[in-house]
């Protein structure tokens, strides 16, 4: 209550600040911060924590899609923010019986009080307070951390190569928002994909339901590229070599296929320094969103036809909301679906306009999601299976995080990045597709033991061992690979941006209790979406 009184006192002091230019400056600052908070809460229906604020800062590349797709939330947040702007900025008729300097300092003192409390509590403590102050305090804390949090310079590759790369082509495919239990390789009710069938020139090793790094895209992707471990991900991600550096050191050409962004925009905390290590950077500026994963498959096929040894990392469009229009009409197998035709040019961070989150809304969402998987996962792998040369190629497939599709009837609009996530937000598929017979990697030995017992943290050491780095040294630094018996706890980190002496918070995944795709949703037309 004391903090609440201080912050309301800060708003009152801002409205009575005597110099007009200073008062209007404070008014714009507080109203803008309130607008930011209100938009966030309308879109997510959740309180904006410091962790969520850092996630949004790290996802700045998505701002265009956010503006385009959450238009209703941006518009609805404007009236209260403008009302606050006027309430503070318009000159008061009376003056407070206090020294002018003290009145002018009140909003700044209130901000300092909140910032200090947040600092002491590891970023927690702004819940239930006026919305104007939290973003300013969070930004102050982020600036402080950036100024004082240098953990060292990025290092060069120091691991020893014990042998030549075990595959000529090593590929990591990171899908977007694909829930492991919604694919047929992990559930009888899952969407049919070629991953559950026999391929003529490659074998598939399914590691079942696996744990992602976290339930938000940025943390998972950056850790997959830098190899952060459960106990040391911040230091490793910040100072150790990227997967591109390891690939180059192993003599591999580096290729990045990004289906999500266009115009050379970087995402998921990729820096210019990291970008410089990529030999061939591919985006699809003039390709409709619906066709970009198909374009990525075609690009992979072209790369595999080129016999130069290479490492390829793919970020797919996948099944991030909006899922209304991510599949062609021929793949509308599951019905009823969300209204179509509005989001054809939008990759991610979809609008909730017209989506109330009721039971019927989620039925339609889950069916649109299934159809999206049928196209962006099923048809994608059909193309690779039928047209790619998999000889001397090893491919790892996963997703950045899972999904909460509200199968239990729980309220809300969000599918991932929740402050208090259900376990399904961290459940992802994990499979190895190996056409490199005779490579010396024994995938058979531990795949049965590791099924439903693996996580993203086992992917980076697997890639390094495939590149020929010494397995013992790799395990010592990065942990066990997928071809070794797993000791993984199968959990994901819901507080990836653990700051100010806070510790990560882990959500355990129990494969036996992961909610299955509800069959009651569907009017199934099995003739759709098949070649």
SULHUUR-V632839 format. One record per pair of residues at least 4 apart in sequence whose ideal C-beta (glycine too) atoms are under 7 Angstrom apart, sorted by sequence separation. I is the first residue (numbers start at 1). J is the second residue. D is the distance in whole Angstrom. If there is no record, write none. Layout:
[[I:J:D] [I:J:D]]
This chain:
[[1:5:6] [2:6:6] [3:7:6] [4:8:6] [5:9:6] [6:10:7] [7:11:7] [8:12:6] [9:13:6] [10:14:6] [11:15:7] [12:16:7] [13:17:7] [19:23:7] [20:24:6] [21:25:6] [22:26:6] [23:27:6] [24:28:6] [25:29:6] [26:30:6] [27:31:6] [28:32:6] [29:33:6] [30:34:6] [31:35:6] [32:36:6] [33:37:7] [34:38:6] [35:39:6] [36:40:7] [37:41:6] [38:42:6] [39:43:6] [40:44:6] [41:45:7] [48:52:5] [49:53:7] [50:54:6] [51:55:6] [52:56:7] [53:57:7] [54:58:6] [55:59:6] [62:66:6] [63:67:6] [64:68:6] [65:69:6] [66:70:6] [70:74:6] [71:75:6] [72:76:6] [73:77:6] [77:81:6] [78:82:6] [79:83:6] [80:84:6] [81:85:6] [82:86:6] [83:87:6] [84:88:6] [85:89:6] [86:90:6] [98:102:5] [100:104:6] [101:105:6] [102:106:7] [105:109:5] [106:110:6] [107:111:6] [108:112:6] [109:113:6] [110:114:7] [111:115:6] [112:116:6] [113:117:7] [114:118:6] [115:119:6] [116:120:7] [117:121:6] [121:125:5] [129:133:6] [133:137:6] [134:138:6] [135:139:6] [136:140:6] [137:141:6] [138:142:6] [139:143:6] [140:144:6] [141:145:6] [142:146:6] [143:147:6] [144:148:6] [145:149:5] [186:190:6] [217:221:6] [218:222:6] [219:223:6] [220:224:6] [221:225:6] [222:226:6] [228:232:7] [229:233:6] [232:236:5] [233:237:6] [234:238:6] [235:239:6] [236:240:5] [241:245:4] [243:247:6] [244:248:6] [245:249:6] [246:250:6] [248:252:7] [261:265:4] [266:270:4] [270:274:5] [271:275:7] [272:276:7] [287:291:5] [291:295:6] [292:296:6] [293:297:7] [294:298:7] [295:299:6] [296:300:7] [297:301:7] [298:302:7] [299:303:6] [300:304:6] [301:305:7] [302:306:7] [319:323:6] [327:331:4] [346:350:7] [357:361:6] [359:363:7] [360:364:7] [361:365:6] [362:366:6] [363:367:7] [364:368:6] [365:369:6] [366:370:6] [367:371:7] [368:372:6] [369:373:7] [370:374:6] [371:375:7] [372:376:6] [373:377:5] [374:378:5] [375:379:5] [376:380:6] [377:381:7] [378:382:6] [379:383:6] [380:384:7] [381:385:6] [382:386:6] [383:387:6] [384:388:5] [406:410:5] [414:418:5] [421:425:4] [423:427:7] [443:447:6] [446:450:5] [447:451:7] [449:453:7] [450:454:5] [454:458:5] [458:462:6] [459:463:6] [460:464:7] [461:465:6] [462:466:6] [463:467:6] [465:469:6] [469:473:7] [470:474:6] [471:475:6] [472:476:6] [473:477:6] [474:478:6] [475:479:6] [480:484:5] [498:502:5] [17:22:5] [41:46:7] [48:53:6] [98:103:5] [118:123:5] [129:134:7] [165:170:7] [181:186:5] [199:204:7] [214:219:4] [223:228:4] [228:233:3] [241:246:6] [247:252:4] [270:275:6] [287:292:5] [327:332:7] [332:337:6] [356:361:6] [357:362:7] [373:378:7] [421:426:7] [464:469:4] [469:474:5] [475:480:6] [498:503:6] [509:514:7] [17:23:4] [41:47:7] [180:186:5] [181:187:5] [184:190:4] [213:219:6] [214:220:6] [248:254:6] [261:267:5] [275:281:7] [355:361:5] [406:412:7] [465:471:5] [480:486:7] [498:504:5] [41:48:7] [67:74:7] [96:103:5] [118:125:5] [183:190:5] [184:191:6] [213:220:4] [229:236:6] [247:254:5] [260:267:7] [303:310:6] [319:326:7] [343:350:6] [418:425:6] [480:487:6] [495:502:7] [40:48:5] [117:125:5] [118:126:6] [126:134:4] [182:190:5] [183:191:6] [184:192:5] [185:193:7] [212:220:5] [228:236:4] [284:292:5] [287:295:5] [17:26:6] [181:190:7] [182:191:6] [184:193:6] [195:204:6] [227:236:6] [228:237:4] [266:275:6] [303:312:6] [317:326:7] [416:425:5] [434:443:6] [465:474:6] [495:504:5] [183:193:6] [185:195:5] [213:223:4] [223:233:6] [226:236:6] [244:254:5] [404:414:7] [405:415:6] [464:474:5] [495:505:4] [37:48:6] [126:137:7] [185:196:5] [226:237:4] [284:295:5] [404:415:6] [432:443:6] [493:504:5] [494:505:5] [14:26:5] [114:126:6] [183:195:7] [184:196:5] [300:312:7] [403:415:5] [404:416:7] [493:505:7] [14:27:7] [227:240:6] [403:416:6] [461:474:5] [493:506:6] [494:507:5] [223:237:6] [226:240:6] [300:314:7] [324:338:4] [404:418:7] [461:475:6] [464:478:7] [114:129:7] [222:237:6] [323:338:7] [324:339:6] [325:340:6] [401:416:5] [491:506:4] [492:507:6] [14:30:6] [226:242:6] [324:340:5] [325:341:7] [465:481:5] [491:507:6] [225:242:5] [282:299:6] [404:421:7] [461:478:4] [491:508:5] [123:141:7] [225:243:5] [296:314:6] [324:342:6] [325:343:5] [404:422:5] [460:478:5] [461:479:6] [490:508:7] [491:509:6] [114:133:5] [118:137:5] [264:283:7] [324:343:5] [325:344:5] [461:480:6] [462:481:4] [490:509:5] [296:316:6] [404:424:5] [461:481:4] [462:482:5] [185:206:5] [262:283:5] [322:343:4] [403:424:6] [404:425:5] [458:479:7] [462:483:7] [111:133:6] [115:137:4] [119:141:6] [186:208:6] [256:278:5] [261:283:6] [262:284:7] [263:285:6] [402:424:5] [403:425:7] [457:479:6] [458:480:6] [110:133:7] [114:137:5] [118:141:6] [186:209:6] [254:277:6] [262:285:5] [293:316:5] [402:425:5] [458:481:6] [254:278:5] [255:279:7] [258:282:7] [293:317:5] [322:346:6] [401:425:6] [402:426:6] [430:454:6] [458:482:5] [111:136:6] [115:140:5] [254:279:5] [255:280:5] [256:281:5] [257:282:5] [258:283:5] [259:284:6] [292:317:5] [401:426:6] [402:427:4] [111:137:6] [115:141:6] [253:279:5] [256:282:7] [338:364:5] [402:428:5] [43:70:5] [336:363:7] [337:364:6] [338:365:6] [401:428:7] [181:209:6] [289:317:6] [320:348:4] [322:350:3] [336:364:5] [454:482:6] [458:486:7] [180:209:5] [248:277:6] [321:350:4] [322:351:6] [399:428:4] [43:73:5] [180:210:7] [244:274:7] [317:347:6] [337:367:5] [338:368:5] [398:428:5] [399:429:6] [458:488:6] [42:73:4] [336:367:6] [337:368:4] [398:429:6] [457:488:7] [242:274:5] [245:277:6] [335:367:6] [397:429:7] [398:430:5] [450:482:6] [454:486:5] [244:277:4] [259:292:4] [334:367:4] [453:486:5] [455:488:5] [39:73:5] [42:76:6] [244:278:6] [259:293:6] [337:371:7] [397:431:5] [454:488:6] [39:74:6] [42:77:6] [242:277:6] [290:325:6] [453:488:6] [455:490:6] [290:326:6] [334:370:4] [369:405:7] [396:432:6] [397:433:7] [449:485:5] [450:486:4] [259:296:5] [289:326:7] [290:327:7] [334:371:5] [446:483:6] [449:486:7] [453:490:6] [39:77:5] [290:328:6] [333:371:6] [394:432:7] [395:433:4] [446:484:6] [38:77:4] [257:296:5] [332:371:6] [366:405:5] [446:485:5] [331:371:5] [365:405:7] [394:434:5] [443:483:6] [333:374:6] [442:483:6] [35:77:5] [38:80:6] [257:299:5] [323:365:7] [393:435:5] [394:436:5] [441:483:5] [35:78:7] [38:81:7] [331:374:5] [362:405:7] [393:436:6] [324:368:6] [327:371:5] [331:375:4] [362:406:5] [391:435:6] [392:436:5] [323:368:4] [327:372:5] [390:435:3] [35:81:4] [222:268:6] [323:369:5] [326:372:4] [34:81:5] [174:221:6] [221:268:4] [222:269:5] [327:374:7] [328:375:7] [255:303:6] [327:375:4] [323:372:5] [326:375:7] [31:81:5] [34:84:5] [174:224:6] [218:268:5] [319:369:6] [326:376:6] [359:409:6] [432:482:6] [217:268:6] [218:269:6] [31:84:5] [319:372:4] [30:84:7] [31:85:4] [290:344:7] [319:373:6] [357:411:7] [253:308:5] [255:310:6] [257:312:7] [260:315:6] [289:344:7] [357:412:6] [253:309:7] [259:315:6] [288:344:7] [289:345:6] [357:413:5] [28:85:7] [252:309:5] [253:310:4] [254:311:6] [255:312:4] [256:313:5] [257:314:4] [258:315:5] [259:316:5] [260:317:6] [288:345:7] [289:346:6] [319:376:6] [27:85:5] [30:88:6] [251:309:6] [252:310:5] [259:317:5] [289:347:5] [318:376:6] [355:413:7] [398:456:7] [252:311:5] [317:376:6] [452:511:4] [316:376:7] [27:88:4] [352:413:5] [398:459:7] [26:88:7] [27:89:4] [396:459:6] [247:311:4] [23:88:7] [24:89:5] [23:89:6] [396:462:7] [426:492:3] [50:118:7] [243:313:7] [20:91:6] [15:87:6] [51:123:7] [394:466:6] [15:88:5] [50:123:3] [421:494:5] [14:88:5] [49:123:7] [16:92:5] [15:92:6] [30:107:7] [16:95:7] [16:96:5] [47:127:5] [26:107:6] [318:399:7] [426:507:6] [18:100:5] [22:104:6] [53:135:7] [427:509:6] [293:376:5] [297:380:5] [426:509:6] [151:235:6] [155:239:6] [157:241:5] [176:260:7] [300:384:6] [304:388:5] [305:389:6] [423:507:6] [18:103:7] [53:138:4] [57:142:7] [154:239:6] [155:240:6] [156:241:6] [165:250:5] [294:379:7] [304:389:5] [17:103:6] [18:104:7] [48:134:6] [153:239:7] [155:241:6] [294:380:7] [297:383:4] [301:387:5] [421:507:6] [423:509:5] [16:103:5] [17:104:5] [151:238:5] [152:239:4] [165:252:6] [260:347:5] [293:380:5] [297:384:6] [301:388:5] [423:510:7] [427:514:6] [50:138:5] [54:142:7] [151:239:6] [157:245:5] [260:348:6] [300:388:6] [157:246:6] [161:250:6] [294:383:7] [304:393:6] [13:103:5] [424:514:6] [50:141:7] [423:514:7] [424:515:6] [157:249:4] [13:106:3] [14:107:4] [38:131:6] [13:107:5] [37:131:4] [321:415:6] [10:106:5] [9:106:6] [10:107:4] [34:131:5] [37:134:6] [34:132:4] [37:135:6] [10:109:7] [33:132:5] [36:135:5] [10:110:3] [33:133:7] [9:110:6] [10:111:7] [30:132:4] [33:135:4] [7:110:5] [33:136:5] [6:110:5] [6:113:5] [7:114:6] [408:515:6] [407:515:5] [3:113:7] [3:114:7] [407:518:5] [3:117:6] [11:130:6] [154:273:7] [11:132:7] [7:129:5] [8:130:6] [7:130:5] [4:129:6] [3:129:7] [7:133:6] [171:300:7] [169:304:6] [174:314:7] [176:316:6] [178:318:5] [168:309:5] [169:310:6] [170:311:5] [171:312:5] [172:313:5] [173:314:5] [174:315:5] [175:316:5] [176:317:6] [177:318:5] [178:319:6] [174:316:7] [176:318:3] [177:319:5] [169:312:7] [173:316:7] [175:318:4] [176:319:7] [177:320:4] [165:309:6] [176:320:5] [382:531:6] [378:529:7] [367:521:6] [366:521:5] [367:522:6] [374:529:4] [363:521:5] [59:218:6] [58:218:5] [55:216:5] [55:218:6] [176:348:7] [191:370:5] [221:400:6] [220:400:4] [220:401:6] [191:373:4] [191:374:5] [217:400:5] [193:377:5] [194:378:7] [217:401:7] [193:378:4] [216:401:6] [192:378:6] [195:381:6] [199:385:5] [215:401:5] [191:378:6] [194:381:4] [214:401:7] [336:523:7] [182:370:7] [193:381:6] [194:382:5] [202:390:4] [210:398:7] [212:400:7] [334:522:5] [335:523:5] [201:390:5] [212:401:5] [183:373:7] [201:391:7] [212:402:6] [334:524:6] [335:525:7] [182:373:6] [194:385:5] [333:524:7] [333:525:5] [333:526:7] [183:377:7] [178:373:7] [333:528:4] [332:528:6] [333:529:5] [331:528:6] [330:528:7] [331:529:4] [178:377:6] [330:529:7] [61:261:6] [216:416:7] [215:416:5] [216:417:4] [175:377:7] [215:417:6] [215:418:7] [61:265:5] [61:266:7] [61:267:4] [215:421:5] [215:425:4] [58:269:6] [215:426:5] [212:426:5] [211:426:5] [252:467:7] [212:428:5] [243:460:7] [250:467:4] [209:427:5] [210:428:5] [246:464:6] [250:468:6] [210:430:4] [243:463:6] [247:467:6] [178:399:4] [246:467:6] [171:393:7] [173:395:6] [177:399:7] [180:402:6] [169:392:6] [175:398:7] [176:399:7] [179:402:5] [207:430:4] [168:392:4] [169:393:4] [170:394:6] [171:395:4] [172:396:5] [173:397:5] [174:398:6] [175:399:4] [176:400:6] [177:401:7] [179:403:4] [207:431:6] [167:392:6] [168:393:7] [174:399:7] [206:431:5] [167:393:6] [174:400:6] [177:403:6] [205:431:6] [167:394:4] [204:431:6] [205:432:4] [230:457:6] [229:457:6] [204:433:5] [205:434:7] [202:433:5] [203:434:6] [202:434:6] [224:456:6] [202:435:4] [223:456:7] [227:460:4] [201:435:5] [224:459:6] [195:431:6] [220:456:6] [224:460:7] [177:415:7] [205:443:5] [177:416:7] [207:447:7] [205:447:5] [186:429:6] [207:450:6] [208:451:4] [209:452:5] [213:456:5] [185:429:7] [207:451:6] [208:452:4] [210:454:5] [211:455:4] [212:456:5] [179:424:6] [206:451:7] [210:455:5] [211:456:7] [181:427:6] [183:429:5] [185:431:7] [180:427:5] [207:454:5] [179:427:6] [180:428:5] [180:429:4] [229:478:6] [178:428:7] [229:479:6] [178:429:6] [227:478:5] [69:322:7] [167:436:4] [167:439:6] [166:439:4] [166:440:6] [166:441:6] [207:482:6] [69:346:6] [215:492:6] [219:496:4] [68:346:6] [214:492:6] [72:351:7] [211:490:5] [213:492:6] [214:493:5] [215:494:6] [69:349:6] [71:351:7] [211:491:6] [212:492:5] [213:493:6] [214:494:7] [216:496:7] [65:346:6] [69:350:5] [70:351:5] [72:353:4] [211:492:5] [65:347:6] [69:351:4] [71:353:7] [214:496:4] [65:348:6] [66:349:5] [65:349:5] [62:348:7] [62:349:5] [172:459:7] [172:463:6] [170:463:6] [170:466:5] [170:467:6] [211:509:5] [167:466:6] [166:466:5] [209:509:7] [165:466:7] [165:467:5] [166:468:7] [209:511:5] [165:468:5] [208:511:7] [164:468:5] [163:468:5] [209:514:6] [162:468:6] [161:468:5] [162:469:7] [161:469:6] [162:470:4] [43:352:7] [159:469:5] [160:470:5] [159:470:7] [160:473:6] [159:473:5] [159:474:7] [189:516:6] [190:517:6] [189:517:4] [187:516:6] [187:517:6] [189:519:6] [181:514:5] [181:516:6] [182:517:5] [181:517:7] [145:499:6] [141:500:7] [55:417:6] [45:412:6] [52:419:6] [45:413:5] [46:414:7] [45:414:7] [44:414:5] [49:419:5] [46:418:7] [47:419:7] [46:419:5] [123:499:6] [122:499:7] [123:500:6] [122:500:4] [122:501:6] [123:502:7] [122:502:4] [119:500:6] [55:497:7] [54:497:4] [51:495:6] [51:497:5] [50:499:7]]
